[in-house]
Amino acid sequence: MQQKIKMKKIDKINIDGEDIYLRKTFLGWGVVNPIKINGKVNWKNLIAGGSWIKLGILVFIVLVIIFCLYDYANAIKVANECIYRLNQQAIMVNPFF
């Protein structure tokens, strides 16, 4: 049982009482997770994109990237402090340097 609904080339299929929305693209058919179903907001699809696991993986990747950027910035700060101290020691040893 297939029904056309008023979205952009999206087909609605009912399998075992569950509505599944499919969209055909140039790559083939794919499952669509609409934000609104029957006028109600589907918060799981809005927040997680249809899958809590995919959201968790995305958050983990973003946190790793943020940690890498923080670690890199901290390493640059420490390296600059070390270079500054070495320069200060060199000036104290040889003021004409």
LINGIRA-V56049 format. One record per residue. N is the residue number from 1. BURIAL is + if it has 9 or more other ideal C-beta (glycine too) atoms within 8 Angstrom, else -. Layout:
BEGIN
n=N burial=BURIAL
n=N burial=BURIAL
END
This chain:
BEGIN
n=1 burial=-
n=2 burial=-
n=3 burial=-
n=4 burial=-
n=5 burial=-
n=6 burial=-
n=7 burial=-
n=8 burial=-
n=9 burial=-
n=10 burial=+
n=11 burial=+
n=12 burial=+
n=13 burial=+
n=14 burial=+
n=15 burial=-
n=16 burial=-
n=17 burial=-
n=18 burial=-
n=19 burial=-
n=20 burial=+
n=21 burial=+
n=22 burial=+
n=23 burial=+
n=24 burial=-
n=25 burial=-
n=26 burial=-
n=27 burial=-
n=28 burial=-
n=29 burial=-
n=30 burial=+
n=31 burial=-
n=32 burial=+
n=33 burial=+
n=34 burial=+
n=35 burial=-
n=36 burial=-
n=37 burial=-
n=38 burial=-
n=39 burial=-
n=40 burial=-
n=41 burial=-
n=42 burial=+
n=43 burial=-
n=44 burial=-
n=45 burial=+
n=46 burial=-
n=47 burial=-
n=48 burial=+
n=49 burial=-
n=50 burial=-
n=51 burial=-
n=52 burial=-
n=53 burial=-
n=54 burial=+
n=55 burial=+
n=56 burial=-
n=57 burial=-
n=58 burial=-
n=59 burial=-
n=60 burial=-
n=61 burial=-
n=62 burial=-
n=63 burial=-
n=64 burial=-
n=65 burial=-
n=66 burial=-
n=67 burial=-
n=68 burial=-
n=69 burial=-
n=70 burial=-
n=71 burial=-
n=72 burial=-
n=73 burial=-
n=74 burial=-
n=75 burial=-
n=76 burial=-
n=77 burial=-
n=78 burial=-
n=79 burial=-
n=80 burial=-
n=81 burial=-
n=82 burial=-
n=83 burial=-
n=84 burial=-
n=85 burial=-
n=86 burial=-
n=87 burial=-
n=88 burial=-
n=89 burial=-
n=90 burial=+
n=91 burial=+
n=92 burial=-
n=93 burial=-
n=94 burial=-
n=95 burial=-
n=96 burial=-
n=97 burial=-
END
